[in-house]
Amino acid sequence: MEGGNYTEKVEAGKLTKGSLVMMGDKPCKVTKTSKAKPGKHGSAKAIIVAVGILDDKKVEQSFGTSDLIDAPIVKRIEYPCLGMEGDFLQLQEESGELKEDVKLPTQSSLEDVGKQITKFIEDDIPCLVTVMSCMGEEVPCAVREDKD
C-alpha cells in the first residue's frame, strides 16, 4: 500500500492548518500547529495535531522543523451518480463504464455527505459525487445537484 506514488515530501516546520500530512501510516489533515524553541541538545520542534482524513481519528506528533516528512497525494474526481446498490454507489466514469466500488462514507465528518447522496438518489435528483482518492482508498467527500 505504501510507496512513493502515494506521497510527497514536505518540511515539517512549513505545515499549516489545513495541510495534509502522513502521521505514521495515516493520511491526516492538520488542525493545529505549534513550535517549540530549540533546546540545549536539539533543533526547534514542530508539534502537529491532525485528524485522519479516512477515519476521523485525532493524532499528535512532533518533528524537527527541518525534517522532511511524507504528505499524502490526494486526487478528487467528480462522477455522475446513477444510483446505489446496498452501501455501494453506482458512479459513471468518463468512458461510460460503471464504477461500483465506492461505498457511502462512514466517517462522522462526512455523515452529511452520505445523507445528502442518499436523499438525492431517493428523490430521483441527478447529482455529482466528488470522490477523494488517497493511499489507494476512495471516499465520497462532496455531492452537488447536477443541473445540466
DSSP file (Angstrom, degrees, kcal/mol; ACC not computed):
  #  RESIDUE AA STRUCTURE BP1 BP2  ACC     N-H-->O    O-->H-N    N-H-->O    O-->H-N    TCO  KAPPA ALPHA  PHI   PSI    X-CA   Y-CA   Z-CA
    1    1 A M              0   0    0      0, 0.0     2,-0.1     0, 0.0     5,-0.0   0.000 360.0 360.0 360.0 -40.0    0.0    0.0    0.0
    2    2 A E        +     0   0    0      3,-0.0     2,-0.3     4,-0.0     3,-0.1  -0.398 360.0 120.7 -81.2 161.0    2.8    2.4    0.8
    3    3 A G  S >> S-     0   0    0     -2,-0.1     3,-1.7     1,-0.1     4,-0.6  -0.850  71.7 -79.7 160.1 166.2    5.1    3.8   -1.8
    4    4 A G  T 34 S+     0   0    0      1,-0.3     3,-0.4    -2,-0.3    -1,-0.1   0.734 116.8  65.3 -61.5 -25.0    6.5    6.9   -3.5
    5    5 A N  T 34 S+     0   0    0      1,-0.2    -1,-0.3    -3,-0.1   130,-0.1   0.599 102.5  47.9 -78.4  -7.9    3.5    7.2   -5.8
    6    6 A Y  T <4 S+     0   0    0     -3,-1.7    67,-3.2   129,-0.1     2,-0.3   0.592 114.5  38.9-102.2 -14.4    1.1    7.9   -2.8
    7    7 A T  E  <  -A   72   0A   0     -4,-0.6     2,-0.3    -3,-0.4    63,-0.1  -0.879  54.0-161.9-136.1 163.7    3.2   10.6   -1.0
    8    8 A E  E     -A   71   0A   0     63,-2.4    63,-2.9    -2,-0.3     2,-0.3  -0.926  33.8-101.5-136.3 163.3    5.5   13.5   -1.5
    9    9 A K  E     +A   70   0A   0     -2,-0.3     2,-0.3    61,-0.2    61,-0.2  -0.685  37.5 176.0 -91.5 138.7    7.9   15.2    1.0
   10   10 A V  E     -A   69   0A   0     59,-2.8    59,-3.1    -2,-0.3     2,-0.5  -0.960  35.7-106.9-134.9 155.3    7.2   18.4    2.9
   11   11 A E  E >   -A   68   0A   0     -2,-0.3     3,-1.8    57,-0.2     4,-0.4  -0.723  23.4-140.9 -85.3 126.0    9.1   20.3    5.5
   12   12 A A  G >  S+     0   0    0     55,-2.8     3,-1.3    -2,-0.5    53,-0.2   0.845  98.8  57.3 -55.5 -39.5    7.5   19.9    9.0
   13   13 A G  G 3  S+     0   0    0     52,-2.6    -1,-0.3     1,-0.2    53,-0.1   0.643 103.3  55.0 -69.2 -14.2    8.1   23.5   10.0
   14   14 A K  G <  S+     0   0    0     -3,-1.8    -1,-0.2    51,-0.2    -2,-0.2   0.421  78.9 116.7-100.1   0.8    6.1   24.8    7.0
   15   15 A L    <   -     0   0    0     -3,-1.3     2,-0.3    -4,-0.4     6,-0.0  -0.441  42.7-176.0 -69.3 142.2    2.9   22.9    7.7
   16   16 A T    >   -     0   0    0     -2,-0.1     3,-2.5     4,-0.0    14,-0.2  -0.834  40.7 -65.1-130.9 170.0   -0.1   25.0    8.4
   17   17 A K  T 3  S+     0   0    0     -2,-0.3    14,-0.2     1,-0.3     3,-0.1  -0.343 125.1  26.6 -56.3 131.0   -3.7   24.3    9.4
   18   18 A G  T 3  S+     0   0    0     12,-2.8    -1,-0.3     1,-0.4    13,-0.1   0.197  90.5 130.7  97.5 -16.2   -5.4   22.5    6.6
   19   19 A S    <   -     0   0    0     -3,-2.5    11,-3.2    10,-0.1     2,-0.4  -0.296  57.0-124.3 -65.6 155.6   -2.2   20.9    5.2
   20   20 A L  E     +B   29   0B   0      9,-0.2     2,-0.3    52,-0.1     9,-0.2  -0.856  37.9 163.9-102.7 141.0   -2.1   17.2    4.5
   21   21 A V  E     -B   28   0B   0      7,-2.5     7,-2.8    -2,-0.4     2,-0.6  -0.992  39.1-114.1-152.6 151.9    0.5   15.0    6.2
   22   22 A M  E     -B   27   0B   0     48,-3.0     2,-0.7    -2,-0.3    48,-0.2  -0.815  24.5-168.9 -89.1 125.1    1.2   11.4    7.0
   23   23 A M  E >  S-B   26   0B   0      3,-2.8     3,-1.5    -2,-0.6     2,-0.5  -0.928  72.1 -43.0-113.2 104.4    1.1   10.6   10.7
   24   24 A G  T 3  S-     0   0    0     -2,-0.7    -2,-0.0     1,-0.2     0, 0.0  -0.659 124.9 -29.4  68.9-124.5    2.5    7.2   11.0
   25   25 A D  T 3  S+     0   0    0     -2,-0.5    -1,-0.2    -3,-0.1    -3,-0.0   0.148 119.4 101.7-108.3  19.5    0.8    5.3    8.1
   26   26 A K  E <   -B   23   0B   0     -3,-1.5    -3,-2.8    46,-0.0     2,-0.4  -0.885  69.8-131.6-109.4 130.1   -2.3    7.5    8.2
   27   27 A P  E     +B   22   0B   0      0, 0.0    26,-2.2     0, 0.0    27,-0.6  -0.653  40.2 178.5 -74.0 129.3   -3.2   10.4    5.8
   28   28 A C  E     -BC  21  52B   0     -7,-2.8    -7,-2.5    -2,-0.4     2,-0.5  -0.908  32.0-131.0-134.7 158.3   -4.2   13.3    8.0
   29   29 A K  E     -BC  20  51B   0     22,-2.8    22,-2.3    -2,-0.3    -9,-0.2  -0.948  35.0-118.4-108.2 127.9   -5.4   17.0    7.8
   30   30 A V  E     + C   0  50B   0    -11,-3.2   -12,-2.8    -2,-0.5    20,-0.3  -0.460  33.5 173.9 -68.4 128.8   -3.5   19.4   10.1
   31   31 A T  E     +     0   0B   0     18,-2.9     2,-0.3     1,-0.4    19,-0.2   0.628  68.3   7.0-106.0 -22.0   -5.9   21.0   12.6
   32   32 A K  E     - C   0  49B   0     17,-1.9    17,-2.8   -16,-0.1    -1,-0.4  -0.969  58.5-170.0-161.1 141.8   -3.2   22.8   14.7
   33   33 A T  E     + C   0  48B   0     -2,-0.3     2,-0.3    15,-0.2    15,-0.2  -0.982   8.4 171.2-132.7 149.1    0.5   23.5   14.7
   34   34 A S  E     - C   0  47B   0     13,-1.8    13,-3.5    -2,-0.3     2,-0.4  -0.974  21.5-134.9-147.8 160.9    2.9   25.0   17.3
   35   35 A K  E     - C   0  46B   0     -2,-0.3     2,-0.4    11,-0.2    11,-0.2  -0.951   6.0-153.0-122.3 139.3    6.6   25.3   17.5
   36   36 A A  E     - C   0  45B   0      9,-2.7     9,-2.0    -2,-0.4     3,-0.1  -0.902  30.3-112.7-106.0 137.6    8.9   24.7   20.5
   37   37 A K        -     0   0    0     -2,-0.4     8,-0.1     7,-0.2    -1,-0.0  -0.211  45.5 -81.5 -64.9 158.0   12.1   26.6   20.6
   38   38 A P        -     0   0    0      0, 0.0     6,-0.2     0, 0.0     5,-0.2  -0.347  50.3-145.0 -61.3 139.8   15.4   24.7   20.2
   39   39 A G    >   -     0   0    0      4,-0.4     3,-1.0    -3,-0.1     5,-0.0  -0.227  34.3 -82.4 -93.6-171.8   16.5   23.1   23.4
   40   40 A K  T 3  S+     0   0    0      1,-0.2    -1,-0.0    -2,-0.1     3,-0.0   0.850 127.1  28.3 -60.6 -37.1   20.0   22.5   24.9
   41   41 A H  T 3  S+     0   0    0      2,-0.1     2,-0.3     0, 0.0    -1,-0.2  -0.060 120.0  24.7-119.5  33.3   20.6   19.4   22.7
   42   42 A G  S <  S-     0   0    0     -3,-1.0     2,-0.1     3,-0.0     3,-0.1  -0.989  74.6 -76.1-174.1-176.8   18.5   19.8   19.6
   43   43 A S        -     0   0    0     -2,-0.3    -4,-0.4    -5,-0.2    -2,-0.1  -0.364  61.0 -73.5 -92.3 172.9   16.7   21.8   17.0
   44   44 A A        -     0   0    0     -6,-0.2    21,-2.1    -2,-0.1     2,-0.4  -0.308  50.9-137.0 -62.9 150.3   13.3   23.5   17.1
   45   45 A K  E     -CD  36  64B   0     -9,-2.0    -9,-2.7    19,-0.3     2,-0.5  -0.877   6.1-147.3-114.7 144.9   10.3   21.2   17.1
   46   46 A A  E     -CD  35  63B   0     17,-3.6    17,-2.3    -2,-0.4     2,-0.6  -0.959  13.5-154.2-106.7 123.2    7.0   21.5   15.2
   47   47 A I  E     -CD  34  62B   0    -13,-3.5   -13,-1.8    -2,-0.5     2,-0.5  -0.884  14.6-165.9-100.2 119.3    4.1   20.0   17.2
   48   48 A I  E     -CD  33  61B   0     13,-3.2    13,-2.4    -2,-0.6     2,-0.5  -0.905  12.9-170.5-113.0 126.8    1.4   18.8   14.7
   49   49 A V  E     +CD  32  60B   0    -17,-2.8   -18,-2.9    -2,-0.5   -17,-1.9  -0.971  24.2 162.2-112.0 129.5   -2.2   18.0   15.7
   50   50 A A  E     -CD  30  59B   0      9,-3.0     9,-3.1    -2,-0.5     2,-0.4  -0.922  33.4-132.4-144.9 165.9   -4.1   16.4   12.9
   51   51 A V  E     -CD  29  58B   0    -22,-2.3   -22,-2.8    -2,-0.3     7,-0.2  -0.981  34.8-107.3-124.2 134.9   -7.2   14.3   12.1
   52   52 A G  E  >  -C   28   0B   0      5,-2.7     4,-1.9    -2,-0.4   -24,-0.3  -0.374  20.1-151.2 -60.5 130.0   -7.2   11.2    9.8
   53   53 A I  T  4 S+     0   0    0    -26,-2.2    -1,-0.2     1,-0.2   -25,-0.1   0.686  96.6  39.3 -79.0 -16.2   -9.0   12.1    6.5
   54   54 A L  T  4 S+     0   0    0    -27,-0.6    -1,-0.2     3,-0.1    53,-0.1   0.642 133.8  18.6-102.6 -18.5  -10.1    8.5    6.1
   55   55 A D  T  4 S-     0   0    0      2,-0.1    -2,-0.2    52,-0.1    53,-0.2   0.421  88.2-126.4-135.3   1.2  -11.0    7.6    9.7
   56   56 A D     <  +     0   0    0     -4,-1.9     2,-0.3     1,-0.2    -3,-0.1   0.601  56.5 148.9  64.6  12.4  -11.5   10.9   11.7
   57   57 A K        -     0   0    0     -6,-0.1    -5,-2.7     1,-0.0     2,-0.3  -0.625  46.1-126.0 -84.1 137.4   -9.0    9.8   14.4
   58   58 A K  E     -D   51   0B   0     -2,-0.3     2,-0.3    -7,-0.2    -7,-0.2  -0.626  30.5-178.3 -83.9 137.1   -7.0   12.6   16.1
   59   59 A V  E     -D   50   0B   0     -9,-3.1    -9,-3.0    -2,-0.3     2,-0.4  -0.989  11.9-165.4-136.1 142.2   -3.2   12.2   16.1
   60   60 A E  E     +D   49   0B   0     -2,-0.3     2,-0.3   -11,-0.2   -11,-0.2  -0.996  18.4 158.0-129.5 136.7   -0.5   14.4   17.7
   61   61 A Q  E     -D   48   0B   0    -13,-2.4   -13,-3.2    -2,-0.4     2,-0.4  -0.992  27.6-138.6-152.2 151.3    3.2   14.1   16.8
   62   62 A S  E     +D   47   0B   0     -2,-0.3     2,-0.3   -15,-0.2   -15,-0.2  -0.923  21.2 176.5-117.5 147.4    6.3   16.3   17.0
   63   63 A F  E     -D   46   0B   0    -17,-2.3   -17,-3.6    -2,-0.4     2,-0.2  -0.921  41.3 -91.9-136.5 158.2    9.0   16.6   14.3
   64   64 A G  E >   -D   45   0B   0     -2,-0.3     3,-1.8   -19,-0.2   -52,-0.3  -0.554  42.6-120.5 -65.9 141.7   12.1   18.7   13.9
   65   65 A T  T 3  S+     0   0    0    -21,-2.1   -52,-2.6     1,-0.3   -51,-0.2   0.783 113.5  45.7 -61.4 -25.3   11.1   21.8   12.0
   66   66 A S  T 3  S+     0   0    0    -22,-0.3    -1,-0.3   -54,-0.2   -21,-0.1   0.448  86.0 121.2 -96.4   1.1   13.5   21.0    9.2
   67   67 A D    <   -     0   0    0     -3,-1.8   -55,-2.8   -56,-0.1     2,-0.7  -0.366  61.6-134.2 -62.2 138.8   12.5   17.3    9.0
   68   68 A L  E     +A   11   0A   0    -57,-0.2     2,-0.3   -56,-0.1   -57,-0.2  -0.875  33.7 178.4 -94.0 120.3   11.2   16.2    5.6
   69   69 A I  E     -A   10   0A   0    -59,-3.1   -59,-2.8    -2,-0.7     2,-0.2  -0.809  31.0 -93.6-122.3 162.4    8.0   14.2    6.2
   70   70 A D  E     -A    9   0A   0     -2,-0.3   -48,-3.0   -61,-0.2   -61,-0.2  -0.491  31.2-169.1 -77.8 141.5    5.5   12.4    3.9
   71   71 A A  E     -A    8   0A   0    -63,-2.9   -63,-2.4   -50,-0.3   -50,-0.2  -0.996  28.1-114.8-124.9 135.1    2.4   14.2    2.8
   72   72 A P  E     -A    7   0A   0      0, 0.0     2,-0.7     0, 0.0   -65,-0.3  -0.388  19.6-129.0 -70.3 145.3   -0.3   12.1    1.0
   73   73 A I        -     0   0    0    -67,-3.2    62,-0.5    -2,-0.1     2,-0.5  -0.863  30.2-165.3 -92.7 119.8   -1.1   12.9   -2.6
   74   74 A V        -     0   0    0     -2,-0.7     2,-0.4    60,-0.1    60,-0.2  -0.906   8.1-168.7-112.8 131.8   -4.9   13.3   -2.8
   75   75 A K  E     -E  133   0C   0     58,-2.3    58,-3.4    -2,-0.5     2,-0.4  -0.921   5.1-158.2-115.9 145.1   -6.9   13.3   -6.0
   76   76 A R  E     +E  132   0C   0     -2,-0.4     2,-0.4    56,-0.2    56,-0.2  -0.989  11.1 179.9-124.0 129.2  -10.5   14.4   -6.4
   77   77 A I  E     -E  131   0C   0     54,-2.2    54,-3.3    -2,-0.4     2,-0.5  -0.991  19.1-140.8-129.5 136.3  -12.7   13.2   -9.3
   78   78 A E  E     -E  130   0C   0     -2,-0.4    52,-0.2    52,-0.3    65,-0.1  -0.833  22.6-176.9 -99.5 130.8  -16.4   14.1   -9.8
   79   79 A Y  E     -E  129   0C   0     50,-2.8    50,-3.1    -2,-0.5     2,-0.3  -0.950  31.6-113.4-124.3 143.5  -18.7   11.4  -11.1
   80   80 A P  E     -E  128   0C   0      0, 0.0    12,-2.4     0, 0.0     2,-0.6  -0.606  35.6-134.8 -66.9 135.2  -22.4   11.4  -12.1
   81   81 A C  E     +EF 127  91C   0     46,-2.6    46,-0.6    -2,-0.3    10,-0.2  -0.854  25.6 179.2 -98.3 123.5  -24.2    9.2   -9.6
   82   82 A L  E     -     0   0C   0      8,-3.5     2,-0.3    -2,-0.6     9,-0.2   0.634  57.2 -64.7 -97.9 -17.7  -26.7    6.8  -11.2
   83   83 A G  E     - F   0  90C   0      7,-0.9     7,-2.8     2,-0.0     2,-0.3  -0.992  50.2 -85.8 162.3-162.7  -27.9    5.1   -8.0
   84   84 A M  E     - F   0  89C   0     -2,-0.3     2,-0.5     5,-0.3     5,-0.2  -0.999  13.0-163.1-145.7 140.8  -26.9    2.8   -5.2
   85   85 A E  E >  S- F   0  88C   0      3,-3.0     3,-1.9    -2,-0.3     2,-0.4  -0.927  75.3 -49.7-124.1 103.1  -26.7   -0.9   -4.6
   86   86 A G  T 3  S-     0   0    0     -2,-0.5     0, 0.0     1,-0.3     0, 0.0  -0.580 122.3 -24.0  67.4-125.5  -26.6   -1.6   -0.8
   87   87 A D  T 3  S+     0   0    0     -2,-0.4    17,-2.5    -3,-0.1     2,-0.4   0.436 119.9  98.9 -94.0  -1.8  -23.8    0.8    0.5
   88   88 A F  E <   -FG  85 103C   0     -3,-1.9    -3,-3.0    15,-0.2    15,-0.2  -0.730  68.1-135.6 -95.4 133.7  -22.1    1.0   -2.8
   89   89 A L  E     -FG  84 102C   0     13,-3.2     2,-0.7    -2,-0.4    13,-0.5  -0.517   8.1-136.7 -81.2 150.5  -22.6    3.9   -5.2
   90   90 A Q  E     +F   83   0C   0     -7,-2.8    -8,-3.5    -2,-0.2    -7,-0.9  -0.904  33.9 177.6-108.1 101.9  -23.1    3.4   -8.9
   91   91 A L  E     -FG  81  99C   0      8,-2.8     8,-3.8    -2,-0.7     2,-0.6  -0.794  25.6-131.2-109.7 147.1  -20.9    6.1  -10.5
   92   92 A Q  E     - G   0  98C   0    -12,-2.4     6,-0.2    -2,-0.3     5,-0.1  -0.866  19.1-147.8-102.4 121.8  -20.4    6.7  -14.2
   93   93 A E    >   -     0   0    0      4,-2.8     3,-2.1    -2,-0.6   -14,-0.0  -0.362  32.0-102.6 -78.5 165.0  -16.8    7.1  -15.4
   94   94 A E  T 3  S+     0   0    0      1,-0.3    -1,-0.1     2,-0.1    -2,-0.0   0.831 123.1  59.0 -56.3 -33.7  -15.9    9.4  -18.3
   95   95 A S  T 3  S-     0   0    0      1,-0.1    -1,-0.3     2,-0.1     3,-0.1   0.594 120.6-109.6 -72.5 -10.1  -15.6    6.3  -20.5
   96   96 A G  S <  S+     0   0    0     -3,-2.1    -2,-0.1     1,-0.3    -1,-0.1   0.241  75.5 137.3  97.8 -13.3  -19.2    5.5  -19.8
   97   97 A E        -     0   0    0     -5,-0.1    -4,-2.8     1,-0.1     2,-0.5  -0.265  58.8-113.2 -64.1 153.8  -18.2    2.4  -17.6
   98   98 A L  E     -G   92   0C   0     -6,-0.2     2,-0.6    -3,-0.1    -6,-0.2  -0.793  22.7-156.4 -92.0 129.8  -20.0    1.9  -14.3
   99   99 A K  E     +G   91   0C   0     -8,-3.8    -8,-2.8    -2,-0.5     3,-0.2  -0.930  23.4 162.4-106.9 115.1  -17.9    2.3  -11.2
  100  100 A E  E     +     0   0C   0     -2,-0.6    -1,-0.1   -10,-0.2   -10,-0.1   0.004  48.7  88.2-125.1  28.7  -19.4    0.3   -8.3
  101  101 A D  E     +     0   0C   0    -13,-0.1     2,-0.6   -10,-0.1    37,-0.2   0.228  62.2  96.8-113.0  13.4  -16.5    0.0   -5.8
  102  102 A V  E     -G   89   0C   0    -13,-0.5   -13,-3.2    -3,-0.2     2,-0.2  -0.914  59.4-154.5-108.4 122.8  -17.1    3.2   -3.8
  103  103 A K  E     -G   88   0C   0     -2,-0.6   -15,-0.2    35,-0.4     3,-0.1  -0.530  30.7 -91.2 -90.1 157.6  -19.0    2.9   -0.6
  104  104 A L        -     0   0    0    -17,-2.5    -1,-0.1    -2,-0.2     2,-0.0  -0.378  60.3 -91.9 -57.3 146.1  -21.1    5.6    1.2
  105  105 A P        -     0   0    0      0, 0.0    -1,-0.1     0, 0.0     9,-0.1  -0.365  36.1-171.7 -67.3 143.5  -18.8    7.4    3.7
  106  106 A T        +     0   0    0     -3,-0.1     5,-0.1    -2,-0.0     2,-0.1   0.516  50.8 108.6-109.6 -10.8  -18.8    6.1    7.2
  107  107 A Q  S >  S-     0   0    0      1,-0.1     3,-1.1   -53,-0.1     4,-0.1  -0.404  72.3-131.0 -67.8 142.7  -16.7    8.9    8.9
  108  108 A S  G >  S+     0   0    0      1,-0.2     3,-1.2     2,-0.2     4,-0.3   0.841 107.2  60.3 -63.9 -31.6  -18.6   11.2   11.2
  109  109 A S  G 3  S+     0   0    0      1,-0.2    -1,-0.2     2,-0.1     3,-0.2   0.722 111.1  40.6 -68.9 -18.5  -17.1   14.2    9.4
  110  110 A L  G <> S+     0   0    0     -3,-1.1     4,-2.0     1,-0.1     3,-0.3   0.224  81.1 109.0-111.4  12.8  -18.7   13.0    6.1
  111  111 A E  H <> S+     0   0    0     -3,-1.2     4,-2.2     1,-0.2     5,-0.2   0.892  78.5  52.3 -55.8 -43.5  -22.0   11.9    7.6
  112  112 A D  H  > S+     0   0    0     -4,-0.3     4,-2.5     1,-0.2    -1,-0.2   0.865 106.4  53.9 -63.0 -36.7  -23.9   14.9    6.0
  113  113 A V  H  > S+     0   0    0     -3,-0.3     4,-2.5     2,-0.2    -1,-0.2   0.933 109.3  48.2 -62.8 -45.9  -22.4   14.0    2.5
  114  114 A G  H  X S+     0   0    0     -4,-2.0     4,-2.3     1,-0.2    -2,-0.2   0.906 112.8  47.9 -60.2 -43.5  -23.7   10.4    2.9
  115  115 A K  H  X S+     0   0    0     -4,-2.2     4,-2.4     1,-0.2    -1,-0.2   0.899 111.8  50.1 -64.7 -40.6  -27.2   11.6    3.9
  116  116 A Q  H  X S+     0   0    0     -4,-2.5     4,-2.6     2,-0.2    -2,-0.2   0.909 110.2  49.4 -65.8 -42.9  -27.2   14.1    1.0
  117  117 A I  H  X S+     0   0    0     -4,-2.5     4,-2.4     1,-0.2    -2,-0.2   0.944 112.5  48.4 -59.6 -48.2  -26.2   11.5   -1.6
  118  118 A T  H  X S+     0   0    0     -4,-2.3     4,-2.8     1,-0.2    -2,-0.2   0.898 111.7  49.9 -59.2 -42.1  -29.0    9.1   -0.2
  119  119 A K  H  X S+     0   0    0     -4,-2.4     4,-2.8     2,-0.2    -1,-0.2   0.931 109.4  50.4 -65.0 -45.9  -31.5   11.9   -0.4
  120  120 A F  H  <>S+     0   0    0     -4,-2.6     5,-3.0     1,-0.2     4,-0.2   0.923 114.2  45.5 -56.8 -44.7  -30.7   12.9   -4.0
  121  121 A I  H ><5S+     0   0    0     -4,-2.4     3,-1.2     3,-0.2    -2,-0.2   0.935 114.1  47.5 -65.8 -46.7  -31.0    9.2   -5.0
  122  122 A E  H 3<5S+     0   0    0     -4,-2.8    -1,-0.2     1,-0.3    -2,-0.2   0.880 114.9  46.1 -61.6 -38.7  -34.3    8.7   -3.1
  123  123 A D  T 3<5S-     0   0    0     -4,-2.8    -1,-0.3    -5,-0.2    -2,-0.2   0.390 111.9-122.2 -85.9   3.8  -35.7   11.9   -4.6
  124  124 A D  T < 5 +     0   0    0     -3,-1.2    -3,-0.2    -4,-0.2    -4,-0.1   0.870  58.7 152.6  57.6  40.4  -34.5   10.9   -8.1
  125  125 A I      < -     0   0    0     -5,-3.0    -1,-0.2    -6,-0.2    -2,-0.1  -0.899  49.3-118.7-101.7 123.7  -32.5   14.2   -8.3
  126  126 A P        +     0   0    0      0, 0.0    20,-2.8     0, 0.0     2,-0.3  -0.369  43.2 179.6 -60.3 135.0  -29.4   13.9  -10.6
  127  127 A C  E     -EH  81 145C   0    -46,-0.6   -46,-2.6    18,-0.3     2,-0.5  -0.953  29.5-135.1-139.9 159.9  -26.2   14.5   -8.6
  128  128 A L  E     -EH  80 144C   0     16,-3.1    16,-2.0    -2,-0.3     2,-0.5  -0.962  20.7-156.0-113.7 127.0  -22.5   14.7   -9.0
  129  129 A V  E     -EH  79 143C   0    -50,-3.1   -50,-2.8    -2,-0.5     2,-0.6  -0.904   6.9-145.0-108.2 127.4  -20.4   12.9   -6.3
  130  130 A T  E     -EH  78 142C   0     12,-2.7    11,-3.0    -2,-0.5    12,-1.2  -0.818  16.1-159.0 -90.7 123.0  -16.8   14.0   -5.7
  131  131 A V  E     -EH  77 140C   0    -54,-3.3   -54,-2.2    -2,-0.6     2,-0.5  -0.905   5.3-147.9-107.9 124.7  -14.6   11.0   -4.7
  132  132 A M  E     -EH  76 139C   0      7,-3.3     7,-2.4    -2,-0.5     2,-0.5  -0.797  10.8-159.6 -91.5 126.8  -11.3   11.7   -2.9
  133  133 A S  E     +EH  75 138C   0    -58,-3.4   -58,-2.3    -2,-0.5     2,-0.3  -0.938  23.4 155.3-111.5 122.5   -8.6    9.1   -3.7
  134  134 A C  E >   - H   0 137C   0      3,-2.8     3,-2.3    -2,-0.5   -60,-0.1  -0.971  63.5  -9.0-151.9 128.2   -5.8    8.8   -1.2
  135  135 A M  T 3  S-     0   0    0    -62,-0.5     3,-0.1    -2,-0.3  -129,-0.1   0.823 127.8 -54.1  55.4  34.7   -3.4    6.0   -0.3
  136  136 A G  T 3  S+     0   0    0      1,-0.3     2,-0.3  -130,-0.0    -1,-0.3   0.494 117.7 109.4  80.8   2.1   -5.3    3.6   -2.6
  137  137 A E  E <   -H  134   0C   0     -3,-2.3    -3,-2.8     2,-0.0     2,-0.4  -0.839  54.1-151.1-110.7 151.4   -8.6    4.2   -0.8
  138  138 A E  E     +H  133   0C   0     -2,-0.3   -35,-0.4    -5,-0.2    -5,-0.2  -0.980  16.1 174.5-124.7 132.8  -11.6    6.1   -2.3
  139  139 A V  E     -H  132   0C   0     -7,-2.4    -7,-3.3    -2,-0.4     2,-0.3  -0.998  34.4-120.8-137.3 129.9  -14.1    8.1   -0.2
  140  140 A P  E     +H  131   0C   0      0, 0.0    -9,-0.3     0, 0.0   -26,-0.1  -0.569  36.5 170.3 -66.3 127.8  -17.0   10.3   -1.4
  141  141 A C  E     +     0   0C   0    -11,-3.0     2,-0.3    -2,-0.3   -10,-0.2   0.502  56.6  15.7-120.8  -8.1  -16.3   13.7    0.1
  142  142 A A  E     -H  130   0C   0    -12,-1.2   -12,-2.7   -29,-0.1     2,-0.3  -0.987  54.4-168.5-160.8 157.4  -18.8   16.0   -1.6
  143  143 A V  E     +H  129   0C   0     -2,-0.3     2,-0.3   -14,-0.2   -14,-0.2  -0.992   7.4 175.1-148.8 147.4  -22.0   16.0   -3.6
  144  144 A R  E     -H  128   0C   0    -16,-2.0   -16,-3.1    -2,-0.3     2,-0.1  -0.986  40.0 -90.3-149.0 157.6  -24.0   18.6   -5.5
  145  145 A E  E     -H  127   0C   0     -2,-0.3     2,-0.9   -18,-0.2   -18,-0.3  -0.431  36.4-128.2 -67.1 140.0  -27.0   18.6   -7.7
  146  146 A D        +     0   0    0    -20,-2.8    -1,-0.1     1,-0.1   -19,-0.0  -0.815  29.6 178.0 -90.7 104.2  -26.3   18.0  -11.4
  147  147 A K              0   0    0     -2,-0.9    -1,-0.1     1,-0.2    -2,-0.0   0.481 360.0 360.0 -89.0  -2.8  -28.1   21.0  -13.1
  148  148 A D              0   0    0      0, 0.0    -1,-0.2     0, 0.0    -2,-0.0   0.486 360.0 360.0 -77.2 360.0  -27.0   20.1  -16.7
